[in-house]
């Protein structure tokens, strides 16, 4: 059976400053909340820009509410923007803290800042800075991760990596964020740090020295539990699989995604060349085999990792690619919001499409909506006429069937995504639909004789 994979742009938002991180809130009650962080090096004297750290790096934190239902276009509503130091990473805590969501932010000022999502005021929720901790002088905080990735941790901690090559583990108390330990982990920038979500005493790190390392906090940071040089360039993304114990995904400037079994870090389970440096990797919130990759110079891709995780030595097939960003693909995240499997088109609510454009001779038209700084895309033919959604069905990408089902016991899948790109300062919200070809064909009217 063939399978149809389709991506559709729902909204595009101009962040004004360079966008590098997006994160959907993972808590069910607040899964409609989306945060986006930006990073901008202010122009000025070259010497000043080189020698400075925080003063010339500015950022902005955006907060959005999303309603992805077909009757609401565009789905995002901006509810807050906060000027901050430049932001290099954002991560929501996977469990509520004092019954509220908590957002962690790694900044160019060398701080980890924690923002609490407060009760709605005048109909919208807002973020307030609750706690902050300095990692040390003359360094940029480059990444952070929570120990709560599987949503069941009582000992809430944060691990951060920084531009000095150091890692810091911080403990969250009732009214404090305190550094528990800090150590030199890499020779150059430590681009990424992450907890094992199955054993939160284990921390992984990757650096510009091309090394991937593991650390056991019970043994102290005097020496790593392993050091891998399997990546040939800087290691900049790591994500522990929250659904499958021991499985770890890593990405590098060497343009490869590696899958590992944490019990044997000498040789990876699998290697997949994706093109472009792999800046971020995200496992799907509920489907253990789906991996989202932000590939810098080569857009965003969804990989299916089932066969690799079962020990078969073959690259992970790419199920879908999102190619509408025009700059470095940096931030990417899956939403947990449920989507209907179909969005019937109507003249008042034209659907947005991002594949099949070349084959159908169509192009995207940008529709600006002032003064919200957001805009939508709709599909037109070469004469400027709107192309209805059903007319594109023959051009939809039909993928080979590299496995029995894309998701076990599931006939179709619809996902909402957010991605962002750097120099063009854009954030896109889009959906991915994956369905059996036969299922789709049965929904089409039979041709008249």
N, C-alpha and C positions, 0 to 999 in steps of 0.2 A: 504494500500500500504506500502511495506517495503522501507526502505531507506538505502543507502550504504554510509558508512563513511570511509574515507581513509586518512591516513597521509603519506607523502613521504618526506624523507630527501633530500634536494638539495645541502647543503654544510655544512661542519663543519670547524670551525676556532679555532685554538689554541691561546688564548689571553695571554698566558705566565703567567700573574698574575691572581689571582682569580677573576672571572667575576660575577658581581652581578646586573647589570642593562643594559637593551637594550631599545632603543626608536627609532621608525621610525618617520621621520618628517611628521607632519600632513598637511602641506601646499601642495596643489595640484601640483604646479610647481616643488616642491622639494621632492615629495613623494618617490623618489628613494634613498633618503639619509637615512642612518642608523648610529646611534651612539651607542657605547658600552663602559661602564665604568667598571673599575676594582678596587679591594681593596686588598692590601697585607700588613700584619703585618710582618715587617722585623724580621728575627730571630736574637737573641742576648741574652744578659743577661736577665734572667727572670724578675728581679726587674725593669730593665730599661723598658722592654716591658709593664709591668703592670702600671708603674708610668707615662709613657709618653702618650701624645695624638698624635699630628701631626708628630713629628720628625720621628717616627718609622713606620708610616703608609703611604705607598706610593701607587700611582695609575697610571693608564694610560687611556687616552681617545682615543678611536679609531673612525675613520670616514670611512664609506664605501659608495660606490655607487653600486646600484643593477640594473641588467637587468635580469628579470626573464623569458625572452622569451626562448623557448625550444632550440634555436640554440646557446645559450650562457650558457655553463657549465664550471666552476661554475658561479653562477649569481653574486656573490659579488666580488668587487675589492676594496682593501684597498687603500684609498687615503691620509690618514693622521694618525699619532699617536703623542700624546702629553703627556709627563710625567707630572703628577700632584700630588697633595695630594690624598690620597685614596678617591675614589668616592663611595658614598653610594646611590645616586639617581640622575637620569637624567630626565629632562622633557623639551620638546620643547614648546615654546609659540605657541598657536593655531592661532595667527594672526601675520602677518609680522610686524616687527618694523623697521621703516625707509626703508620699502620695502624689508627687508631681514629677513630670519629665525633667531630666537634667541633661543639658547639652555641654559637652567639653570642646574647648577650642585651643589649638596650638598656634601661638602667635610669633611674629618676628621680633617681638620685644623680649623673647625668651621666657614667656609665661604660659602656664596652663590656666585658662580661665573657665569657670563653670557658670553656666546660665540656667536659671530655673524658669520653666514656663509657668507663668502665674495665672490665676483665675481670670476669666474673661472680664474685661472692662469695656463697657459700651459695645458689647457684642463680639469682641475679638480678644484672643489671648495675646500675651506679650512676654518677652524674655527680660529677665533682670539678672544682672551679674551678682552671684552669690558668694563665690570664693575664687581666690587666685593664688598661685604659687609660682615663685621664680625658680627657674632651673639653674641659673648662674649668669655671671656677667658675660657680655660679648658673645652671645650665641643666639641662634634662632631655634625655636621649637619647631620641628619638622613634621612630627606625627604624634598621634596618641591612639590608645586603644583601651577599652574597658575590660575588666575581668569577668563581666556579666554576659558574655556573648550567647550563652544558652538560657539566659533569663532565670537563673536559679542560684545566684551567688549571694551569700549573706555578708561576705567579706569583700566590700566594694573597693577596688583599687584601679589606678590608672597607670599605664606605662607610657612614657614619652621618649622620643629620640630627638637629638639636636645636632646642630651644625658643627659642634666640637667633636662629634663621634661618640658622645656619651649617651647612656640610657639612664632614666630616672623612674623609679617606681614610687608612686604616691598613694597614700591611704586616705580614704574619705571618712571623716568622723562626722559627728552631729553638726559641728559648726567649724570644721577645719579641713584643709587639704594639706597633708604633711608628707614631705619626702621621707620615705623609709630607707632607700638606698640609692646611690648613684655611682656609676662606674664607667670607665673608658672602655668602650666596646669595639670601636672601629678606628682605623687610622685617619679616615677623612669623614665627610658628612655621614651620619647615621640616618639614612633616608626614611627608614620604616622600622616600627616596633609593633609587636602583636603578642597577645596572650594565646596560649593553647586554651580553647574553650572547654576542654575535657579535663585538663589538669592545670588549674590556674596558678600553680607554682612554676610552670614552665613558660618562659618568654622567648620569643624569636626576634631576631633583628637582622637588618640588611643595610649595607653601607656602600659608599662610593669606592671602597677598596675591593669591590667585587666579591665580598664574602657574605655568606649566610651563616648565622650562628644561632645556637640554642643555649639557654641559660636556665639553671635550676635554682630558684630563689632559696630553697632549703639548704643548698650547698654554699651559697654565697657567690658573689660575682668574680671570684679570683681567677676562674678559668671557665671557658664555655664547655658545655657538654658535647658539642660538636662544632666543627668549622668546615663549611663546604665552599669549594671554589668552582662548583659546577657551572654557575653563571659566569660568563666571560666579561661582563661589564657590571656597572653598579646595580645593586639589588634595591629596588625602590617600592615593591609591593609584596605584602604577605597577608594571607587571610586563612585562619583556621576554619575548617568546615564544621558548622554547629550541628550538623545532622549525622555525620559519619565520623566516628572516633578515629583518631590518628591521621586523618587526611588533611594535608596542608597544600595550599597553592601559593606559588611565588612568581614574581615577574621582575624583569630587569630591562635596563637600557639595551641589552643584547637582543631584544625583540622576541624573547621566548617566554612562554608560560610553562612552568614545571609543576607537576603534581608529585607529592611526596607521601610516604608512609612514615610517620614520626618515629616508628620503632626501628627504622633503618634509613638513616639520613646519608648513607654513603652514595646511594644511587637513586635517582628519582624514578617514580613509577612511570612517568610519561613526560614527553617534551613536545610542545606544540609551537610552531613558529607563527606568530600573528602579525608581524610587521609593525614597526614603530615601537618605541620604548614603552614598556608596560607599567604605567604609573599607578593604576589602582586595579584591584581585583575584588569582586564581591560575589560570594555565594548567594544563591537565591534564598529568600526567607523561609521557604517550605519545601522546595524541590532540591534534593541533595545533589543532583547531577548537573545542575545549571550554574554556570560561572560567567559573570559579566566582567569584561576587560576593557579598560580605558587605555588605548594604545597610542597616545600622544600624536605621532605623525601619521597614524593609520586608523583613525576613527575608533568606533566602539563596536565590540563584537560579543555575541553570546555563544559560549562553548558548551557542548554536551560532553560530560566527562564520565559517563557510565562505564564504557568499556575500559577506559584507563584505570578507573577505580577498581575494576575487577581484575586488573593485572594484564590486560592485553596491551601489547606494545605497539600502539598506533596513535597518531596525532588525534586530538579531540576534534570532531567535526564542528565547524562554525554553522550554527543554525540560522543566525541573522546578523546583519551588520547595519549600523546606523551611521550614515555618511554625510549628513547635512550640516555638520559643523565645518567651519572654514578656518580653524586654527587648532592649536595643540589640544588634544582630547585629554583632559585631566580628571575632572570629577564625574562620578557615576554612582547611581544607587537604584536598587529595586524598591518600589513602593509595596506596602502590604494592603493597600486599599483594594477591595474587591471590584472587579470589572465585569460587566455583562459580556457575553461572547459575541454580541452583535450590536452594531450601532446603525440603525436604519438611516440612510441618507434622506435629506429633505432639502428643498431649495433654500429654506431659511437657515439650515444648519448643515452646511457642506462639510463632509469629512475631509481630513487632511491625510495626505499620502506621501510616503517617502521612498517607495520602491516602484520599479516598473516604469520610471519616468523615461528612460532612454528608449525602451522597447515601444512605448506607446506614443512617443513623439510629444510628450507633455512636459510642462515645466511648472515650477512652483512660483506663485505670485505672493509677495509679502504684503500683508494688509496691516498698516500701522494703525494703532489706536492711541491717539494722544488724549490726555497727557500721562497715561499710565506707564509709559516706557516699555510697554509690551506690544507684541504684534503676533498675528496668526499667519498661517500659510494656507492657501487653498490651491487646488489643482486646476490648471487651465490647459487648453490645447493651443496650438500656435496662432489661432485667430483670436485668442482672448476669451473663449467661451468656457464656462465652468464644465468640468468633466464629472459626471455623476459617479458615485462609488462603484455601482454594479458594472459600469463599463470597463473597469480595470481588472475584473476578475480573470480574464484570459491571460493578462500580463503578470499576474502575481507569481512570485518566485515559488516554484515547486521543487522542493528539496528531495534528494534521495532518502531512502529509509535506512539509516545506518544502525538502527536498533529497532526492537519490536514496537516500542511506544516511546514518545518523547518524555512522558512522565508516567510512571507505572500506575495502572488502574485509572488513567485519565485519558479521555478522548480528545480534549482540546485544552488550551491554556491561553489566558489573556493576562498580560502584565502591564503595569504602568511604570515608567522609568523617568528619571531625571538625569540629565547629563549637562556638563558645562565645558566650555573651551576658553582658552586663555587670552590671546591677544585680541580677538574679536569681541571679548567680554560678553559672551552669550550663554544663557541657560535654556535648554530645550526640555520640554515635557512631551513624552511620546508613549505610544502603546505598542506592544508586540503581541500579535495573535498567531497562534500555532495550532493548526487543526488538520485532521485527515482530509485528503483531497476528496474522497468519496462523500464525506459529510458535507463539505462545501458544495459539491456539485448537486447534491440532492436538494439544496435550498434554492437552486436556480430554476427559473421557469423553463419548461421544455420548449424547444423551438416550434413555431407554428408551421404547419405543413402547407 
